Amino acid sequence: MKTKHAALITGVFLIGLGVTLSAVAQEDEQYAALAFVVLRDYNGKPVKNASVIMHPVGKNGKQKHSGLQLKTNTDGKTSFDGVPYGPLRIQVLAQGFQTFGEDYEVNKPEMEITIKLKRPQGQYSIYEDHPEAKKDETKPPEQKSDPKAPEQKPQ
């Protein structure tokens, strides 16, 4: 009877210890409040309704499958509280702008990230004239022949 009672007390103690350790482990993980400002690169005006997507990044540098999407307001701002410390991949998509993507290290309780979106670049086409890529179309310089070298005749 005493062994059953001792086993029961030991079991309850171990369960209580496990719950306490898991609570302490959760308290050790730190979280940050992130604020995003999305602006136009060329004039600094806010971009409204831009999608700001946050992806956690694993220790191997690969993006985890989970993610969270936020939308900017008319001031180009959005925020989220409760982002765990560590690497975070940010992507920003907005109609009429290039897609933005960069990795950040979340290491402060409060962080503000300003993102400047660029206009899309024109695509390069081989069917269009590209004056900056053209070479000088004059004749290539003639090679000077060595007067001592015998003249070679085609056969």
N, CA, C and O of each residue as an XYZ file, in Angstrom:
620
protein
N       0.822     -1.195      0.000
C       0.000      0.000      0.000
C       0.867      1.260      0.000
O       0.574      2.240     -0.684
N       1.946      1.202      0.791
C       2.821      2.365      0.854
C       3.491      2.613     -0.496
O       3.703      3.766     -0.870
N       3.827      1.561     -1.230
C       4.482      1.754     -2.527
C       3.517      2.371     -3.536
O       3.933      3.186     -4.360
N       2.248      2.001     -3.488
C       1.271      2.611     -4.399
C       1.083      4.084     -4.061
O       0.983      4.929     -4.950
N       1.037      4.378     -2.779
C       0.876      5.761     -2.335
C       2.100      6.598     -2.726
O       1.961      7.740     -3.165
N       3.287      6.030     -2.566
C       4.520      6.736     -2.933
C       4.579      6.954     -4.445
O       5.015      8.009     -4.904
N       4.143      5.959     -5.216
C       4.145      6.084     -6.681
C       3.162      7.164     -7.115
O       3.446      7.921     -8.043
N       2.019      7.243     -6.460
C       1.017      8.263     -6.782
C       1.554      9.655     -6.470
O       1.388     10.574     -7.272
N       2.184      9.820     -5.335
C       2.754     11.117     -4.962
C       3.869     11.510     -5.936
O       3.962     12.668     -6.343
N       4.711     10.544     -6.307
C       5.790     10.810     -7.258
C       5.214     11.224     -8.612
O       5.721     12.156     -9.235
N       4.172     10.551     -9.071
C       3.524     10.877    -10.347
C       2.955     12.285    -10.339
O       3.144     13.040    -11.293
N       2.255     12.642     -9.261
C       1.677     13.981     -9.150
C       2.794     15.030     -9.123
O       2.675     16.088     -9.742
N       3.867     14.731     -8.408
C       4.994     15.652     -8.343
C       5.612     15.868     -9.724
O       5.905     17.003    -10.100
N       5.813     14.775    -10.491
C       6.408     14.881    -11.822
C       5.505     15.649    -12.782
O       5.991     16.430    -13.600
N       4.206     15.434    -12.688
C       3.272     16.181    -13.540
C       3.326     17.665    -13.193
O       3.373     18.511    -14.086
N       3.320     17.981    -11.914
C       3.413     19.379    -11.496
C       4.713     20.021    -11.942
O       4.729     21.182    -12.351
N       5.801     19.272    -11.865
C       7.097     19.774    -12.300
C       7.091     20.031    -13.814
O       7.626     21.038    -14.277
N       6.493     19.132    -14.568
C       6.409     19.299    -16.025
C       5.609     20.531    -16.407
O       6.012     21.271    -17.304
N       4.480     20.768    -15.742
C       3.654     21.943    -16.017
C       4.417     23.214    -15.667
O       4.356     24.196    -16.407
N       5.123     23.207    -14.563
C       5.900     24.370    -14.149
C       7.015     24.665    -15.155
O       7.222     25.819    -15.530
N       7.731     23.627    -15.591
C       8.825     23.835    -16.546
C       8.309     24.335    -17.888
O       8.949     25.175    -18.520
N       7.163     23.832    -18.328
C       6.636     24.311    -19.611
C       6.195     25.773    -19.497
O       6.346     26.535    -20.452
N       5.655     26.170    -18.347
C       5.259     27.569    -18.155
C       6.484     28.470    -18.148
O       6.457     29.563    -18.712
N       7.560     28.013    -17.508
C       8.799     28.795    -17.476
C       9.383     28.906    -18.880
O       9.884     29.967    -19.253
N       9.326     27.825    -19.669
C       9.855     27.848    -21.029
C       9.071     28.830    -21.887
O       9.662     29.519    -22.719
N       7.764     28.911    -21.709
C       6.967     29.847    -22.468
C       7.273     31.284    -22.059
O       7.229     32.184    -22.898
N       7.577     31.511    -20.806
C       7.909     32.857    -20.353
C       9.263     33.296    -20.892
O       9.485     34.493    -21.073
N      10.181     32.358    -21.154
C      11.504     32.702    -21.673
C      11.445     33.188    -23.115
O      12.282     33.994    -23.521
N      10.477     32.716    -23.898
C      10.375     33.153    -25.283
C       9.892     34.594    -25.308
O       8.884     34.938    -24.692
N      10.625     35.428    -26.028
C      10.300     36.849    -26.061
C       9.553     37.186    -27.348
O       9.764     36.570    -28.392
N       8.680     38.174    -27.245
C       7.864     38.603    -28.377
C       8.043     40.099    -28.602
O       8.338     40.858    -27.679
N       7.857     40.497    -29.854
C       8.051     41.900    -30.228
C       6.781     42.452    -30.861
O       5.932     41.711    -31.356
N       6.681     43.776    -30.830
C       5.621     44.492    -31.531
C       6.272     45.134    -32.757
O       7.172     45.964    -32.627
N       5.811     44.743    -33.948
C       6.381     45.276    -35.179
C       5.423     46.265    -35.817
O       4.216     46.033    -35.874
N       5.973     47.365    -36.293
C       5.202     48.371    -37.025
C       5.852     48.528    -38.395
O       7.074     48.633    -38.505
N       5.034     48.543    -39.423
C       5.525     48.662    -40.792
C       5.009     49.948    -41.411
O       3.859     50.334    -41.198
N       5.868     50.609    -42.182
C       5.485     51.777    -42.965
C       5.923     51.482    -44.394
O       7.101     51.235    -44.650
N       4.963     51.509    -45.330
C       5.253     51.211    -46.729
C       5.094     52.505    -47.531
O       4.024     53.111    -47.560
N       6.199     52.912    -48.186
C       6.242     54.185    -48.922
C       6.650     53.958    -50.374
O       7.253     52.941    -50.717
N       6.308     54.928    -51.212
C       6.787     54.936    -52.599
C       8.242     55.400    -52.582
O       8.580     56.376    -51.912
N       9.085     54.707    -53.309
C      10.511     55.020    -53.325
C      10.784     56.384    -53.961
O      11.663     57.110    -53.497
N      10.061     56.737    -54.993
C      10.370     57.932    -55.780
C       9.839     59.227    -55.185
O      10.359     60.298    -55.502
N       8.791     59.162    -54.309
C       8.311     60.430    -53.747
C       8.005     60.366    -52.242
O       7.623     61.376    -51.653
N       8.166     59.212    -51.625
C       7.977     59.095    -50.182
C       6.527     59.064    -49.716
O       6.277     59.090    -48.511
N       5.566     59.008    -50.634
C       4.153     58.971    -50.238
C       3.767     57.560    -49.826
O       4.349     56.596    -50.323
N       2.782     57.416    -48.915
C       2.389     56.088    -48.426
C       1.698     55.255    -49.506
O       1.058     55.785    -50.415
N       1.847     53.941    -49.379
C       1.183     52.991    -50.269
C       0.070     52.328    -49.463
O       0.336     51.583    -48.521
N      -1.182     52.604    -49.840
C      -2.300     52.010    -49.106
C      -2.643     50.650    -49.697
O      -2.417     50.387    -50.879
N      -3.192     49.800    -48.850
C      -3.665     48.462    -49.207
C      -2.554     47.541    -49.719
O      -2.822     46.624    -50.495
N      -1.329     47.774    -49.298
C      -0.228     46.877    -49.648
C      -0.278     45.661    -48.722
O      -0.622     45.787    -47.546
N       0.062     44.498    -49.246
C       0.112     43.277    -48.439
C       1.501     43.134    -47.833
O       2.497     43.093    -48.555
N       1.567     43.058    -46.515
C       2.811     42.814    -45.797
C       2.710     41.395    -45.249
O       1.860     41.108    -44.406
N       3.582     40.507    -45.731
C       3.517     39.096    -45.355
C       4.740     38.761    -44.528
O       5.873     39.012    -44.939
N       4.500     38.188    -43.353
C       5.584     37.807    -42.444
C       5.694     36.285    -42.423
O       4.713     35.582    -42.186
N       6.909     35.789    -42.677
C       7.188     34.355    -42.635
C       8.305     34.104    -41.633
O       9.375     34.699    -41.759
N       8.094     33.248    -40.646
C       9.213     32.877    -39.780
C      10.255     32.085    -40.581
O       9.913     31.361    -41.516
N      11.509     32.232    -40.205
C      12.606     31.553    -40.890
C      13.251     30.593    -39.907
O      13.544     30.961    -38.770
N      13.472     29.355    -40.349
C      14.072     28.337    -39.492
C      15.566     28.545    -39.311
O      16.156     29.444    -39.910
N      16.167     27.710    -38.485
C      17.602     27.824    -38.201
C      18.443     27.548    -39.437
O      19.574     28.025    -39.543
N      17.888     26.772    -40.380
C      18.623     26.446    -41.597
C      18.495     27.534    -42.665
O      19.042     27.391    -43.758
N      17.780     28.619    -42.362
C      17.619     29.721    -43.303
C      16.448     29.550    -44.243
O      16.210     30.400    -45.102
N      15.712     28.460    -44.091
C      14.562     28.221    -44.958
C      13.302     28.766    -44.313
O      13.132     28.740    -43.094
N      12.436     29.254    -45.163
C      11.160     29.822    -44.722
C      10.247     28.707    -44.232
O      10.110     27.671    -44.883
N       9.626     28.930    -43.079
C       8.665     27.955    -42.566
C       7.361     28.098    -43.342
O       7.135     29.110    -44.006
N       6.509     27.089    -43.257
C       5.287     27.075    -44.055
C       4.223     28.037    -43.544
O       3.323     28.418    -44.291
N       4.317     28.424    -42.304
C       3.308     29.334    -41.756
C       3.660     30.775    -42.116
O       4.803     31.080    -42.455
N       2.680     31.641    -42.040
C       2.909     33.039    -42.332
C       1.678     33.844    -41.960
O       0.621     33.281    -41.676
N       1.816     35.154    -41.964
C       0.719     36.038    -41.601
C       0.723     37.222    -42.554
O       1.768     37.820    -42.810
N      -0.457     37.559    -43.080
C      -0.584     38.676    -44.013
C      -1.300     39.834    -43.347
O      -2.342     39.658    -42.716
N      -0.722     41.034    -43.496
C      -1.320     42.268    -43.000
C      -1.572     43.189    -44.181
O      -0.949     43.024    -45.230
N      -2.470     44.154    -44.035
C      -2.738     45.153    -45.070
C      -2.460     46.534    -44.497
O      -2.769     46.808    -43.337
N      -1.868     47.412    -45.324
C      -1.582     48.769    -44.871
C      -2.834     49.643    -44.973
O      -3.709     49.411    -45.807
N      -2.893     50.644    -44.110
C      -4.006     51.598    -44.144
C      -3.685     52.733    -45.116
O      -2.719     52.643    -45.873
N      -4.480     53.792    -45.100
C      -4.265     54.905    -46.038
C      -2.962     55.653    -45.772
O      -2.456     56.348    -46.653
N      -2.418     55.516    -44.566
C      -1.128     56.134    -44.230
C       0.043     55.211    -44.551
O       1.192     55.548    -44.266
N      -0.237     54.047    -45.144
C       0.811     53.082    -45.471
C       1.334     52.336    -44.265
O       2.432     51.783    -44.314
N       0.567     52.306    -43.168
C       1.033     51.696    -41.923
C       0.213     50.460    -41.565
O      -0.976     50.368    -41.869
N       0.883     49.518    -40.915
C       0.241     48.349    -40.328
C       1.147     47.866    -39.197
O       2.329     48.208    -39.157
N       0.596     47.072    -38.280
C       1.407     46.594    -37.152
C       0.876     45.260    -36.659
O      -0.242     44.851    -36.972
N       1.717     44.596    -35.878
C       1.339     43.317    -35.281
C       2.129     43.120    -33.998
O       3.347     43.293    -33.983
N       1.439     42.759    -32.924
C       2.074     42.443    -31.633
C       2.165     40.928    -31.492
O       1.271     40.201    -31.927
N       3.241     40.463    -30.888
C       3.370     39.039    -30.608
C       4.214     38.284    -31.609
O       3.995     37.091    -31.823
N       5.176     38.951    -32.229
C       6.090     38.284    -33.155
C       7.262     37.743    -32.340
O       7.927     38.514    -31.647
N       7.533     36.437    -32.404
C       8.645     35.888    -31.620
C       9.995     36.395    -32.119
O      10.179     36.639    -33.311
N      10.927     36.549    -31.195
C      12.287     36.963    -31.541
C      12.892     35.933    -32.494
O      12.578     34.744    -32.442
N      13.773     36.433    -33.368
C      14.459     35.541    -34.307
C      14.323     36.056    -35.727
O      13.801     37.148    -35.952
N      14.796     35.262    -36.692
C      14.742     35.712    -38.087
C      13.311     35.726    -38.623
O      12.498     34.859    -38.300
N      13.028     36.735    -39.449
C      11.696     36.910    -40.007
C      11.837     37.408    -41.436
O      12.527     38.395    -41.691
N      11.183     36.725    -42.365
C      11.201     37.138    -43.772
C       9.970     37.985    -44.042
O       8.841     37.577    -43.769
N      10.213     39.193    -44.592
C       9.129     40.126    -44.901
C       9.009     40.237    -46.415
O       9.996     40.464    -47.115
N       7.785     40.075    -46.908
C       7.485     40.305    -48.315
C       6.398     41.363    -48.380
O       5.467     41.359    -47.574
N       6.520     42.268    -49.342
C       5.493     43.294    -49.526
C       5.079     43.283    -50.989
O       5.914     43.359    -51.890
N       3.766     43.186    -51.205
C       3.208     43.187    -52.548
C       2.183     44.295    -52.650
O       1.346     44.458    -51.762
N       2.245     45.056    -53.729
C       1.268     46.109    -53.984
C       1.144     46.270    -55.488
O       2.132     46.200    -56.218
N      -0.075     46.485    -55.936
C      -0.312     46.628    -57.363
C       0.432     47.854    -57.892
O       0.362     48.940    -57.317
N       1.151     47.652    -59.010
C       1.883     48.746    -59.632
C       3.286     48.946    -59.088
O       3.946     49.926    -59.436
N       3.766     48.019    -58.224
C       5.092     48.140    -57.637
C       5.821     46.810    -57.719
O       5.199     45.754    -57.836
N       7.158     46.871    -57.656
C       7.960     45.657    -57.595
C       7.722     44.965    -56.255
O       7.503     45.623    -55.238
N       7.767     43.650    -56.262
C       7.653     42.892    -55.023
C       8.916     43.110    -54.192
O      10.031     43.060    -54.711
N       8.725     43.351    -52.900
C       9.842     43.577    -51.971
C      10.002     42.329    -51.115
O       9.013     41.711    -50.721
N      11.234     41.959    -50.830
C      11.490     40.840    -49.932
C      12.832     40.995    -49.252
O      13.842     41.277    -49.896
N      12.832     40.805    -47.938
C      14.083     40.905    -47.180
C      13.918     40.192    -45.845
O      12.813     40.099    -45.310
N      15.039     39.684    -45.308
C      15.038     39.041    -43.997
C      15.466     40.042    -42.937
O      16.371     40.848    -43.154
N      14.805     39.981    -41.790
C      15.108     40.851    -40.659
C      15.331     39.994    -39.422
O      14.813     38.882    -39.325
N      16.097     40.513    -38.489
C      16.305     39.855    -37.199
C      15.475     40.603    -36.167
O      15.746     41.765    -35.865
N      14.466     39.934    -35.628
C      13.620     40.529    -34.596
C      14.345     40.324    -33.271
O      14.474     39.196    -32.794
N      14.824     41.434    -32.671
C      15.628     41.317    -31.453
C      15.354     42.439    -30.455
O      16.103     42.612    -29.494
N      14.287     43.198    -30.677
C      13.917     44.288    -29.767
C      12.432     44.167    -29.447
O      11.678     43.613    -30.247
N      11.999     44.668    -28.305
C      10.578     44.586    -27.959
C       9.677     45.357    -28.914
O       8.530     44.968    -29.135
N      10.190     46.457    -29.486
C       9.419     47.244    -30.447
C      10.333     47.600    -31.620
O      11.443     48.097    -31.433
N       9.843     47.336    -32.828
C      10.624     47.642    -34.025
C       9.715     48.297    -35.057
O       8.563     47.897    -35.225
N      10.243     49.311    -35.751
C       9.532     49.908    -36.870
C      10.366     49.668    -38.121
O      11.553     49.990    -38.164
N       9.730     49.103    -39.131
C      10.403     48.768    -40.378
C       9.786     49.608    -41.489
O       8.583     49.532    -41.741
N      10.618     50.410    -42.153
C      10.165     51.233    -43.273
C      10.588     50.558    -44.568
O      11.750     50.196    -44.748
N       9.628     50.397    -45.460
C       9.865     49.710    -46.728
C       9.532     50.684    -47.854
O       8.454     51.277    -47.882
N      10.473     50.838    -48.778
C      10.264     51.719    -49.924
C      10.108     50.864    -51.180
O      11.024     50.146    -51.581
N       8.922     50.958    -51.791
C       8.638     50.173    -52.982
C       9.025     50.940    -54.238
O       8.836     52.153    -54.326
N       9.566     50.217    -55.203
C      10.003     50.811    -56.464
C       8.978     50.520    -57.550
O       8.209     49.562    -57.466
N       8.988     51.371    -58.572
C       8.156     51.130    -59.752
C       8.709     49.922    -60.495
O       9.894     49.609    -60.379
N       7.860     49.245    -61.254
C       8.379     48.105    -62.019
C       9.342     48.562    -63.107
O       9.165     49.627    -63.700
N      10.344     47.761    -63.359
C      11.318     48.043    -64.404
C      10.774     47.524    -65.728
O      10.018     46.554    -65.760
N      11.166     48.178    -66.827
C      10.788     47.697    -68.143
C      11.504     46.397    -68.454
O      12.612     46.154    -67.976
N      10.871     45.578    -69.246
C      11.489     44.319    -69.624
C      12.409     44.535    -70.809
O      12.143     45.381    -71.663
N      13.459     43.796    -70.860
C      14.425     43.896    -71.946
C      13.955     43.032    -73.102
O      13.583     41.875    -72.905
N      13.969     43.582    -74.298
C      13.547     42.839    -75.475
C      14.630     42.918    -76.540
O      15.217     43.977    -76.765
N      14.885     41.811    -77.182
C      15.878     41.802    -78.263
C      15.313     42.440    -79.520
O      16.056     42.725    -80.459
N      14.015     42.666    -79.545
C      13.364     43.226    -80.728
C      13.308     44.752    -80.701
O      12.836     45.362    -81.660
N      13.769     45.366    -79.648
C      13.766     46.815    -79.534
C      15.189     47.341    -79.670
O      16.158     46.628    -79.407
N      15.297     48.605    -80.086
C      16.609     49.238    -80.163
C      17.073     49.610    -78.769
O      16.302     50.127    -77.960
N      18.334     49.342    -78.500
C      18.940     49.675    -77.211
C      20.215     50.455    -77.504
O      21.291     49.866    -77.602
N      20.103     51.787    -77.645
C      21.292     52.572    -78.031
C      22.434     52.448    -77.035
O      23.599     52.498    -77.432
N      22.131     52.287    -75.752
C      23.226     52.188    -74.775
C      23.961     50.861    -74.892
O      25.098     50.744    -74.435
N      23.329     49.861    -75.498
C      23.963     48.557    -75.626
C      24.647     48.369    -76.972
O      25.398     47.412    -77.160
N      24.389     49.289    -77.922
C      25.003     49.149    -79.248
C      26.490     49.470    -79.174
O      26.938     50.361    -78.453
N      27.214     48.705    -79.946
C      28.650     48.961    -80.045
C      28.878     49.918    -81.199
O      27.996     50.141    -82.028
N      30.055     50.470    -81.238
C      30.405     51.358    -82.337
C      30.342     50.550    -83.625
O      31.059     49.563    -83.787
N      29.468     50.982    -84.546
C      29.254     50.201    -85.756
C      30.218     50.559    -86.876
O      29.982     50.178    -88.023
N      31.278     51.265    -86.588
C      32.285     51.548    -87.612
C      33.111     50.300    -87.827
O      33.035     49.339    -87.061
N      33.901     50.334    -88.885
C      34.731     49.176    -89.192
C      35.712     48.933    -88.056
O      36.221     49.873    -87.445
N      35.967     47.673    -87.785
C      36.975     47.402    -86.741
C      38.333     47.882    -87.231
O      38.601     47.883    -88.433
N      39.178     48.286    -86.310
C      40.495     48.780    -86.729
C      41.264     47.680    -87.453
O      41.258     46.516    -87.055
N      41.927     48.096    -88.533
C      42.689     47.123    -89.301
C      43.931     46.746    -88.515
O      44.552     47.560    -87.831
N      44.256     45.479    -88.648
C      45.448     45.006    -87.963
C      46.660     45.394    -88.789
O      46.668     45.255    -90.012
N      47.649     45.866    -88.123
C      48.889     46.238    -88.812
C      49.682     44.969    -89.053
O      49.823     44.118    -88.175
N      50.193     44.870    -90.264
C      50.981     43.679    -90.570
C      52.441     43.946    -90.242
O      52.925     45.074    -90.332
N      53.102     42.918    -89.873
C      54.516     43.002    -89.552
C      55.296     42.969    -90.862
O      55.187     42.001    -91.615
N      56.096     44.029    -91.154
C      56.804     44.057    -92.439
C      57.818     42.930    -92.563
O      58.159     42.556    -93.685
N      58.301     42.389    -91.497
C      59.295     41.319    -91.555
C      58.653     39.964    -91.806
O      59.311     39.036    -92.275
N      57.371     39.853    -91.494
C      56.702     38.559    -91.642
C      56.402     38.318    -93.112
O      56.007     39.240    -93.825
N      56.582     37.107    -93.563
C      56.292     36.816    -94.974
C      54.787     36.910    -95.222
O      53.976     36.568    -94.361
N      54.440     37.374    -96.401
C      53.029     37.520    -96.743
C      52.450     36.146    -97.002
O      53.040     35.331    -97.711
N      51.262     35.893    -96.408
C      50.643     34.590    -96.596
C      49.607     34.703    -97.686
O      48.809     35.641    -97.698
N      49.612     33.767    -98.591
C      48.657     33.754    -99.659
C      47.667     32.643    -99.415
O      48.038     31.564    -98.953
N      46.383     32.901    -99.727
C      45.425     31.818    -99.546
C      45.681     30.690   -100.526
O      46.132     30.939   -101.644
N      45.414     29.500   -100.146
C      45.675     28.334   -100.999
C      44.439     27.820   -101.628
O      44.487     26.842   -102.375
